[in-house]
Amino acid sequence: MRWAALLGATALGLVVGRTGVSAQVPSWTLTGNLGAHDPTIIQEGSTWWVLSTGPGIQLKSSPDGLAWTQAGQIFASELPWWRTYAPTMGLNDVWAPDIHYYQGRYWCYYCVSEFGTNNSAIGLTSCSSIAVGDWRDDGLVLSSESGAQSYNALDPDLCFDAAGQPWLVFGSYFDGIHVVPVDPATMKTTGSMSSLAARPNGIEASNIILHGGSYYLFVSIDTCCEGVNSTYKIAVGRSAAITGPYVDETGAAMLAGAATVLDSSGPRWKGPGGQSVDQDSAGTWIIAYHAYDAENNGNPTLQISDLYWGADGWPTFFPPVAASAPVFTSQPLSATVTGGSVALTAVATNAPAYQWMKGGVPVAGATGSTLLLSPAVAGSYTCVASNTAGTATSAAATVAITSTGNPGRLVNISCRATVGTGANILIAGFAVGGSGTEPLLLRASGPALASFGVAGTLPDPELELFSGATVLGTNDGWGGSAAIAATAAAVGAFGWTSGTSHDAALLTALGAGPYTVQVAGQSGDSGVALAEVYDATPAGTSTTGAPRIINLSARVAIGTGGNILIAGFAIGGSTSRTVLVRASGPALAAFGVAGTLPDPQLAVYAGSTLLEAAAAWDGNPAVAAAAAAVGAFPWTSAASADSAVLVTLPPGAYTAQVSGASGDNGVALIEIYEVP
């Protein structure tokens, strides 16, 4: 409530801001006596009441929540027991009241304290009616003492869990925010405390509310009580349990200093905080708080706003835009497989909830845009997307399982990029799976690209094949090799017309394991090159478990226009194959990669036809499950802008394109995996 003025304002914890954060949030138009600090708000019948910090707990009333009148105070003088716990407190100086109606009474928790120490006590008073004012002293609830307790008995708030059990959340500087059960018979605390949030540069004024099955911890962070110099902010975190752990929108822990900011200082209203979140008699969520008025000597002033809930479940001061019914922009593709997995993806607009159906019957737990069937189950599938404005049903996709034909597999993977020097050469990784050895054609095209209108090609690519740090082969000019030309024709690679070009190639056979292909300028020069890996198994001879390409990856500096990342892949055989395509940007930072692409967007094409597109993966559980199944490194944040496509595709040629969603540049990693 007040300690930031003593301990400083430097932000040490992680703070994430929501879109539109500003002290100029939509607020009610209030008139009358509006001076208030740490307000708590409630309705009794048709009358609104605000209780706030001040001599004896200040009272205000209003017939409509808009026009406010001062209505006295709860305590005319100090209670004798207060100074036992706060000997040097200000005269009748009572802080941060909290008011709730429960079991036929109005319960007001409050605190008394010595400024700057944790010599503090939380007290309780109650009445049958605020208007009648028959307040009784219910005594001490909780206390803290300098040198005896690390917590601070400050800023209490009564809250309730899903079972209706009351709890008391409290705390401030020192060791942060805590919650403890309350005995409904006495309204006093009982049992053990749980730690919820901490922040070295200021956290206090906590409230917990339950909404949509989640608990939301509202706090005030940073510097209070310095008028227009206050840097107070209203912030929030979320948890599945009232005792935590609470995290911000990015998944960062509030116990580690994280918080998602809802409101901060603007041109007039400075340091908003000391908030109280509740529902009015009509069930509308509201938030009362104070802010310092830069146009009135920095005086703390009552503010009241409606509180809304975004489609992501997080609170916001801004009303939602009127919803339109979902419209599918991506339809699921039918697939015939010999076994393994099938991934069906359907994407709709307007923030829908999804439910997959098999033969018109809901598939249990299938509530994402991607349905991963592992193993595949034959049937007809549709996806129903719904929001408050309506529903839409996708086209039907048929999954069929056959015991004949050649199983689908990756037969070609390629990556085109600008090749630099040093760490900026083109490095493409691939993996071979199955048993036995796999015949492969590896190519590095530079000059050969000029016939396709590609400008600035790498004039003399050098190709090297590695297993770990071991060089397995190298080539800096294919020399018109008849064997390479014949293999290229057999696998469908575009022909190199000049036997004297400096394009490079290798023919090899490799067993199961990971490999890398490195393409650099033989003379240390730069330019555009294409790295290609082809399965040279004779057509029609592959079987389940045979050696095959199972993965491609390439890390590239991505630009705009012709310098976006383009990776090609082809599926051979006669049946469909499930693939996971990932574009990692922000996720690479954890590996020490600098200058990552902040917002990679991914698109998968068949020729010029867009099949799937993705930005920010949103923690898609099907994508996470597929990544784990193929051994891809995990993305740890569901809120990251990394993107992925999980889809089952029929035999054919495809491209995956990665670019910056905002037209920006940076390093990204493209990965294409066969999903078993």
Buried (B, 14 or more C-beta within 10 A) or exposed (E): BBBBBEBEBEBEBBBBBBEEBBBEBEBBEBEEBBBBBBBBBBBBEEBBBBBBBBBBBBBBBBEEBEBBEEBEBBBEEBBEEBBEBBEEBBEBBBBBBBBBEBEEBBBBBBBBBBBEBBBBBBBBBBBEEBEEEEBEEBEBBBBBBEEEBEBBBBBBBBBBBEEEEBBBBBBBBBBBBBBBBBEEEEBBBEEEBBBBBBBBBBBBBBBBBEBEEBBBBBBBBBBBBBBBBBBBBBBBBBBEEBBBBBBBBEBBBBBBBBBBBBBBBBEBBBBBBBBBBBEBEEEEBBBBBBBBBBEEEBBBBBBBBBBBBEBEEBBBBBEEEEBEBBEBEBBBBBBBBBBBBBBBBBBBBBBBBBBBBBEEEEBEEBEBBBBBBBEBEBBBBBBBBBBBEBBBBBEBBEBBBEEEBBBBBBBBBBBBBBBBEEEBBBBBBBBBBBEEEBBBBBBBBBBBBBEEEBEEBBBBBBBBBBEEEEEBEEBBBBEEBEEBBEBBEBBEBBEBEEBEBBBBBBBBEBEBEBBBBBBBBBEEBBBBBBBBBBBBBEEEEBEEEBBBBBBBBBBBBBBEEEBBBBBBBBBBBBBBBBBBBBBBBBBBBEEEBEEBBBBBBBBBBBEEEEBBBBBBBBBBBBBBBBBEBBEBBEBEBBBBBBBBBBBBBBBEBBBBBBBBBEEBBBBBBBBBBBBB
